[in-house]
Amino acid sequence: MRKFVLVIIYFVIFQTYAQDKKAVSWINENAIKIEDANPDTNLTIFNNNIPQKFLNAKVFGFGETTHQGKEFFDLKAKFFKYLVLNEGVKVFIMEDSYTSEAGINEWITGGKGNAETIVRNFSIGFWSCKEVVSLLQWMRNYNLGKSKNEQIQFYGMDIQNVKNLDQEIRGFVKKYNLPVSEELLLVVDNCAEKKVDYNVSTDWADIQLPKLSQIESILLDSKKSSTTEIIDEYNSTLRALNYLSQYTYYVQNYSGKFRDLKMFENAKWIVENKTTNGKAFIWAHNAHIDFKGFNNPGRRNSVNNLGKHLKEYYKNDYYSVGFDFGTGTQAGYFSDKDEKPSWKKIELNKPYANTYAETFIEAKDEIYFIDMSKALNGSSSDFFRKSSKQIFAGGGGFNPKKNHLHKKNLSEMFDGLIFVKNITLPTNNLVAQ
């Protein structure tokens, strides 16, 4: 019996080895080489080998398997610039809050500020780095001398931060002397200041939301008799109130499912109301932009995420690009009992066993793009149809002590995949130096 088991194990190992070698050979022959991760160089090889689905798409979701990859950020910037210059994309949507928009848009359209002041607009600290600021600087330079319709605009789709939204709403009500009572405005203040308590069950939002709806009704009624000159101000205030309502519900019913649903609704609204051609670029984590849904360990069923909603609504007009890597520097937030919680660097000297990266890293190119449609129809389709493990690192960064490997099927999640053999930390990220 033991010999039989050993034979089976040997057979499985041999078959897997042969399949992986075949996949590497297919990648070497069919993947699109990305010349480098420099965000300011051209995608010449990609431009000469554009996947048809990519060429036909309008909404592009670009992910990252970890929020801490300089090369991920630079490559996303590189592709965004390509889409701006070649495909007419002018709307940039980020996994960040509505509150980040005003200051960033003011700056990229020629307003005052610098790299130090612009990062203060972000509610997610991972974006406060040189790589993202350099992309915003490129947007600013691109926008110079162009009309508003020709300029790039920045938008936030996330609902986790509503800091100062009450002041925006209060300011508008006061400016036009609208019939919103102080009692209702205090509700706005309370909602903007409320923090999520993940350990407490409450009906707080059920009490606040009808009052926010009452304010919305007052604004909509007032809007009907307003002059055309201030319609944009009404729309902005109503949008701010909408984000505040979403956050208020999230405080009571915090879940990835609701957050991603609202990110989809917000992104859809931006595409429909802020683009002239229906084209947009979305920057977020792999887990948000993939179209499989949340299917991580611990979940019995897949839960619709941003990308799944986008794919179901936009069909082939939505193109999802995931990222993976082999080795490099990461960081995690450690809160051990014996020392003060802090960010610490971690070196990954080789890919983890039984991961996609373990095979991908054997290919010849340092950075390459896999067209999943082509991969599923190629000679190594069995490899791409099987599930394997991939690193998944979110807000807490990468911590080897925690479950950071999730089993996934990348061909069911992304239209395209960019693999980077080695990654480094973004510049000036929140990491101990």
VMD Tcl script that draws the C-alpha trace (Angstrom):
set ca {
  {0.00 0.00 0.00}
  {2.83 2.38 0.91}
  {4.56 1.77 -2.42}
  {1.31 2.47 -4.24}
  {0.87 5.78 -2.42}
  {4.47 6.78 -3.19}
  {3.92 5.98 -6.87}
  {0.80 8.18 -6.93}
  {2.64 11.05 -5.20}
  {5.57 10.75 -7.60}
  {3.19 10.71 -10.56}
  {1.36 13.83 -9.35}
  {4.64 15.67 -8.71}
  {5.97 14.71 -12.12}
  {2.77 15.78 -13.86}
  {2.75 19.11 -12.03}
  {6.41 19.69 -12.87}
  {5.80 18.91 -16.53}
  {2.72 21.15 -16.63}
  {4.62 24.04 -15.02}
  {7.52 23.69 -17.45}
  {5.06 23.70 -20.33}
  {3.45 26.85 -18.93}
  {6.82 28.60 -18.70}
  {7.54 27.70 -22.29}
  {4.15 29.07 -23.36}
  {4.74 32.30 -21.42}
  {8.15 32.77 -23.04}
  {6.57 32.48 -26.47}
  {3.29 34.33 -25.93}
  {3.48 36.80 -23.05}
  {3.89 40.47 -23.94}
  {7.17 41.79 -22.56}
  {6.98 45.05 -20.62}
  {10.29 46.77 -21.25}
  {10.66 48.22 -17.75}
  {8.73 49.66 -14.82}
  {9.75 53.23 -15.59}
  {6.45 55.18 -15.66}
  {7.85 57.64 -18.22}
  {8.91 55.22 -20.95}
  {6.68 53.93 -23.74}
  {4.82 50.62 -23.90}
  {6.22 49.94 -27.35}
  {5.99 46.14 -27.36}
  {2.54 46.18 -25.77}
  {1.34 48.76 -28.29}
  {2.38 46.42 -31.09}
  {0.65 43.42 -29.50}
  {-2.47 44.87 -27.86}
  {-5.01 42.18 -26.87}
  {-8.25 42.79 -28.78}
  {-10.34 42.81 -25.61}
  {-8.09 45.50 -24.14}
  {-8.37 47.56 -27.31}
  {-12.17 47.34 -27.26}
  {-12.64 48.10 -23.56}
  {-13.69 51.41 -22.00}
  {-13.35 50.93 -18.25}
  {-9.98 49.61 -17.08}
  {-9.41 48.20 -13.59}
  {-5.77 47.92 -12.55}
  {-5.03 46.08 -9.30}
  {-2.14 45.18 -7.03}
  {-1.64 42.04 -4.95}
  {-0.21 44.24 -2.20}
  {-0.59 47.96 -1.56}
  {3.19 48.22 -1.21}
  {4.78 47.72 -4.59}
  {6.72 50.55 -6.21}
  {6.75 48.65 -9.48}
  {2.98 48.07 -9.30}
  {2.40 51.80 -8.83}
  {4.82 52.78 -11.59}
  {3.39 50.25 -14.04}
  {-0.16 51.41 -13.35}
  {0.98 54.98 -13.95}
  {2.63 53.84 -17.17}
  {-0.58 52.20 -18.43}
  {-2.74 55.14 -17.37}
  {-0.55 57.51 -19.38}
  {-0.75 55.15 -22.34}
  {-4.55 55.11 -22.13}
  {-4.72 58.89 -21.84}
  {-2.48 59.47 -24.85}
  {-3.79 56.66 -27.06}
  {-7.34 55.82 -26.01}
  {-8.76 59.14 -24.78}
  {-9.12 58.15 -21.11}
  {-9.47 61.32 -19.01}
  {-11.07 60.08 -15.79}
  {-8.95 58.56 -13.02}
  {-10.86 56.76 -10.23}
  {-9.01 55.65 -7.12}
  {-9.63 53.46 -4.09}
  {-9.85 56.56 -1.96}
  {-12.55 58.86 -0.63}
  {-14.71 61.59 -2.12}
  {-13.00 63.97 0.29}
  {-9.71 63.57 -1.59}
  {-11.10 64.94 -4.85}
  {-11.36 68.71 -4.41}
  {-7.79 69.37 -3.30}
  {-6.24 67.02 -5.84}
  {-8.33 68.30 -8.75}
  {-7.53 71.87 -7.82}
  {-3.82 71.06 -7.94}
  {-3.76 68.97 -11.13}
  {-5.69 71.68 -12.95}
  {-3.11 74.34 -12.10}
  {-3.82 75.31 -8.48}
  {-1.35 76.04 -5.72}
  {0.45 73.32 -3.81}
  {3.33 70.87 -3.95}
  {4.11 67.22 -3.30}
  {3.97 67.69 0.47}
  {0.57 69.38 0.49}
  {-1.09 67.23 -2.16}
  {-0.62 63.93 -0.27}
  {-2.58 65.33 2.69}
  {-5.73 64.87 0.60}
  {-5.46 61.09 0.59}
  {-7.37 59.13 3.22}
  {-5.39 55.95 2.49}
  {-1.78 56.32 3.57}
  {-0.34 53.94 0.96}
  {-0.92 56.56 -1.74}
  {1.23 59.12 0.11}
  {4.36 58.25 -1.81}
  {6.54 59.67 -4.56}
  {5.21 57.25 -7.19}
  {1.60 58.43 -6.85}
  {2.53 62.10 -6.47}
  {4.67 61.86 -9.62}
  {1.62 60.58 -11.50}
  {-0.44 63.52 -10.21}
  {2.35 65.85 -11.33}
  {2.15 64.30 -14.80}
  {-1.61 64.91 -14.80}
  {-0.99 68.53 -13.82}
  {1.50 68.99 -16.65}
  {-0.84 67.29 -19.11}
  {-3.74 69.54 -18.12}
  {-1.86 72.81 -18.65}
  {-3.41 74.89 -21.42}
  {-6.30 72.48 -22.00}
  {-10.01 73.18 -21.69}
  {-11.94 71.57 -18.83}
  {-13.40 68.89 -21.13}
  {-9.90 67.93 -22.26}
  {-8.38 67.77 -18.80}
  {-7.80 64.72 -16.62}
  {-9.96 64.64 -13.50}
  {-9.39 62.67 -10.28}
  {-12.23 60.92 -8.42}
  {-12.57 58.88 -5.24}
  {-15.03 55.98 -5.10}
  {-14.46 54.64 -1.58}
  {-16.79 55.29 1.36}
  {-14.52 54.79 4.39}
  {-13.65 58.43 5.00}
  {-16.02 61.41 5.18}
  {-13.88 63.89 7.08}
  {-15.19 67.47 6.73}
  {-18.12 66.53 4.50}
  {-20.37 68.14 7.09}
  {-18.54 71.43 6.58}
  {-19.08 71.24 2.82}
  {-22.81 70.63 3.31}
  {-23.14 73.28 6.02}
  {-21.28 75.81 3.89}
  {-23.60 75.29 0.94}
  {-26.76 75.53 3.08}
  {-25.53 78.74 4.67}
  {-24.34 80.28 1.40}
  {-27.79 79.98 -0.22}
  {-29.84 80.24 2.97}
  {-31.56 76.90 2.37}
  {-34.33 75.71 4.75}
  {-32.29 73.01 6.50}
  {-32.65 73.25 10.27}
  {-29.75 73.33 12.70}
  {-31.10 70.10 14.16}
  {-30.64 68.35 10.82}
  {-27.21 69.91 10.32}
  {-26.15 68.50 13.69}
  {-27.09 65.07 12.34}
  {-24.74 65.73 9.42}
  {-21.99 66.65 11.90}
  {-22.55 63.50 13.94}
  {-22.48 61.26 10.89}
  {-19.24 62.79 9.62}
  {-17.58 62.35 13.01}
  {-18.85 58.84 13.78}
  {-16.21 56.11 13.86}
  {-16.73 52.47 12.97}
  {-16.73 50.19 16.00}
  {-16.28 46.69 14.65}
  {-17.13 45.06 17.98}
  {-20.46 46.74 18.70}
  {-23.89 45.96 17.24}
  {-26.02 49.07 16.87}
  {-29.07 50.55 15.16}
  {-27.45 54.00 15.01}
  {-27.63 54.29 11.21}
  {-31.31 53.34 11.13}
  {-32.00 56.47 13.17}
  {-29.73 58.82 11.17}
  {-30.45 57.80 7.59}
  {-34.10 59.06 7.44}
  {-32.85 62.45 8.62}
  {-30.18 62.54 5.91}
  {-32.88 61.62 3.40}
  {-34.91 64.55 4.67}
  {-32.01 66.89 3.94}
  {-31.68 65.38 0.46}
  {-35.36 66.09 -0.23}
  {-34.94 69.71 0.83}
  {-31.91 70.14 -1.44}
  {-33.68 68.52 -4.40}
  {-36.72 70.77 -3.95}
  {-34.54 73.86 -3.73}
  {-32.56 72.76 -6.78}
  {-35.72 72.85 -8.94}
  {-36.04 76.61 -8.50}
  {-32.33 77.43 -8.57}
  {-30.48 79.20 -11.36}
  {-28.39 77.24 -13.82}
  {-25.26 78.95 -12.52}
  {-25.31 77.00 -9.27}
  {-26.54 73.61 -10.49}
  {-23.01 72.22 -10.29}
  {-22.77 73.30 -6.65}
  {-26.08 71.58 -5.91}
  {-24.90 68.41 -7.60}
  {-21.62 68.41 -5.67}
  {-23.39 68.90 -2.36}
  {-25.91 66.17 -3.14}
  {-23.04 63.86 -4.04}
  {-21.29 64.69 -0.75}
  {-24.52 63.92 1.10}
  {-24.82 60.62 -0.76}
  {-21.29 59.58 0.30}
  {-22.15 60.56 3.88}
  {-25.27 58.38 3.75}
  {-23.24 55.46 2.41}
  {-20.70 55.86 5.19}
  {-23.45 56.12 7.80}
  {-24.91 52.81 6.66}
  {-21.39 51.30 6.58}
  {-20.80 52.32 10.22}
  {-23.67 50.06 11.26}
  {-23.38 47.37 8.59}
  {-19.65 47.27 7.93}
  {-18.81 44.63 5.34}
  {-16.68 44.25 2.26}
  {-19.83 43.38 0.32}
  {-21.50 46.73 1.04}
  {-18.31 48.72 0.60}
  {-17.65 47.23 -2.84}
  {-21.26 47.65 -3.91}
  {-21.06 51.35 -3.12}
  {-17.66 51.68 -4.81}
  {-19.29 50.20 -7.91}
  {-22.26 52.56 -7.72}
  {-19.95 55.53 -7.23}
  {-17.63 54.47 -10.07}
  {-20.63 53.91 -12.35}
  {-21.99 57.37 -11.50}
  {-18.60 58.93 -12.27}
  {-18.34 57.13 -15.62}
  {-21.88 58.14 -16.59}
  {-21.68 61.75 -15.41}
  {-18.05 62.81 -15.60}
  {-16.78 61.24 -18.83}
  {-17.55 62.33 -22.36}
  {-16.68 58.95 -23.91}
  {-17.54 56.45 -21.17}
  {-13.86 55.69 -20.56}
  {-12.18 55.55 -17.17}
  {-9.19 54.10 -15.32}
  {-9.73 52.50 -11.89}
  {-6.85 52.07 -9.40}
  {-7.46 49.62 -6.52}
  {-6.35 46.34 -4.94}
  {-6.58 43.08 -6.88}
  {-9.39 42.00 -4.55}
  {-11.54 44.92 -5.67}
  {-10.90 44.95 -9.41}
  {-11.05 41.19 -10.13}
  {-14.39 39.97 -11.47}
  {-14.61 36.67 -9.58}
  {-15.83 38.26 -6.35}
  {-14.59 37.77 -2.81}
  {-13.83 34.07 -2.57}
  {-11.13 34.08 0.08}
  {-10.67 31.35 2.70}
  {-13.35 31.46 5.34}
  {-16.11 32.45 2.91}
  {-18.59 29.76 1.93}
  {-19.72 31.57 -1.17}
  {-18.34 34.19 -3.48}
  {-19.48 37.71 -2.58}
  {-19.87 40.32 -5.30}
  {-17.03 42.82 -5.27}
  {-16.42 45.99 -7.28}
  {-14.95 44.11 -10.24}
  {-17.74 41.54 -10.41}
  {-20.34 44.31 -10.43}
  {-18.36 46.13 -13.14}
  {-18.07 43.02 -15.31}
  {-21.76 42.14 -14.94}
  {-22.81 45.69 -15.83}
  {-20.24 46.68 -18.47}
  {-19.57 43.19 -19.87}
  {-16.57 43.35 -22.24}
  {-16.36 47.12 -21.84}
  {-14.70 46.37 -18.49}
  {-11.12 45.05 -18.61}
  {-9.51 43.84 -15.38}
  {-5.72 43.67 -14.98}
  {-4.28 41.86 -11.96}
  {-0.72 41.89 -10.64}
  {1.55 39.26 -9.11}
  {5.23 39.13 -8.10}
  {7.96 36.68 -7.17}
  {10.43 38.21 -4.73}
  {11.28 41.53 -3.13}
  {10.77 43.81 -0.16}
  {7.46 44.13 1.63}
  {6.33 45.58 4.94}
  {3.80 44.63 7.57}
  {2.27 46.18 10.65}
  {3.28 44.12 13.66}
  {1.64 44.43 17.05}
  {3.53 41.91 19.16}
  {2.94 42.00 22.92}
  {6.56 42.69 23.80}
  {7.08 45.75 21.62}
  {5.38 48.85 20.33}
  {3.23 48.27 17.18}
  {5.16 49.36 14.10}
  {5.79 48.80 10.40}
  {8.67 46.45 9.64}
  {10.35 45.42 6.42}
  {10.25 41.84 5.21}
  {12.46 40.32 2.52}
  {11.01 37.62 0.28}
  {13.96 35.85 -1.31}
  {11.96 33.33 -3.29}
  {8.31 32.69 -4.15}
  {6.24 30.61 -1.77}
  {5.72 26.99 -2.73}
  {2.61 26.04 -4.70}
  {1.95 29.57 -5.88}
  {1.50 30.94 -9.37}
  {4.58 33.05 -8.74}
  {6.70 29.92 -8.27}
  {6.06 29.14 -11.94}
  {5.81 32.67 -13.33}
  {9.25 33.63 -12.02}
  {10.87 30.96 -14.20}
  {9.93 32.82 -17.39}
  {12.65 34.80 -19.19}
  {11.36 38.38 -18.88}
  {11.53 40.49 -15.73}
  {8.09 41.99 -16.36}
  {5.44 40.67 -18.69}
  {1.73 40.83 -19.53}
  {-0.41 37.70 -19.98}
  {-3.55 37.95 -22.08}
  {-5.84 35.46 -20.32}
  {-8.01 34.86 -23.37}
  {-4.96 33.77 -25.28}
  {-3.67 31.72 -22.35}
  {-6.93 29.79 -22.04}
  {-6.84 28.91 -25.72}
  {-3.15 28.01 -25.78}
  {-1.21 24.79 -25.41}
  {-0.84 25.33 -21.67}
  {-4.49 26.08 -20.92}
  {-4.63 23.40 -18.18}
  {-2.15 25.37 -16.10}
  {-4.16 28.57 -16.34}
  {-7.45 26.82 -15.61}
  {-6.27 25.36 -12.32}
  {-6.35 27.16 -8.98}
  {-3.16 27.99 -7.14}
  {-2.05 30.29 -4.35}
  {-1.27 33.99 -4.53}
  {-0.06 36.50 -1.96}
  {-2.83 38.74 -0.67}
  {-1.81 41.74 1.46}
  {-4.26 44.50 2.32}
  {-4.33 47.42 4.72}
  {-2.15 45.78 7.37}
  {0.58 45.08 4.88}
  {2.40 41.76 4.59}
  {2.80 39.65 7.71}
  {4.21 36.13 7.28}
  {2.67 35.11 10.61}
  {-0.81 35.60 9.23}
  {-2.70 33.87 6.42}
  {-1.33 35.80 3.45}
  {-1.73 33.11 0.78}
  {-5.14 32.65 -0.82}
  {-6.01 29.97 -3.34}
  {-7.40 31.49 -6.51}
  {-7.90 30.90 -10.21}
  {-6.41 33.93 -11.92}
  {-7.97 33.12 -15.30}
  {-11.43 33.45 -13.69}
  {-10.50 36.79 -12.11}
  {-8.65 38.88 -14.66}
  {-8.64 39.64 -18.37}
  {-4.92 40.31 -18.14}
  {-2.14 39.72 -15.63}
  {1.12 41.61 -15.14}
  {3.90 39.68 -13.44}
  {6.91 41.43 -11.89}
  {9.79 39.22 -10.81}
  {11.04 41.54 -8.06}
  {9.33 44.42 -6.28}
  {10.51 47.12 -3.89}
  {8.75 49.45 -1.47}
  {7.30 52.72 -2.72}
  {9.28 55.83 -1.85}
  {8.31 57.58 1.38}
  {5.69 54.99 2.25}
  {4.68 54.54 5.90}
  {7.45 52.04 6.64}
  {10.29 52.13 9.11}
  {13.43 53.02 7.19}
}
mol new
graphics top color blue
foreach p $ca { graphics top sphere $p radius 0.5 }
foreach p [lrange $ca 0 end-1] q [lrange $ca 1 end] { graphics top cylinder $p $q radius 0.2 }
display resetview
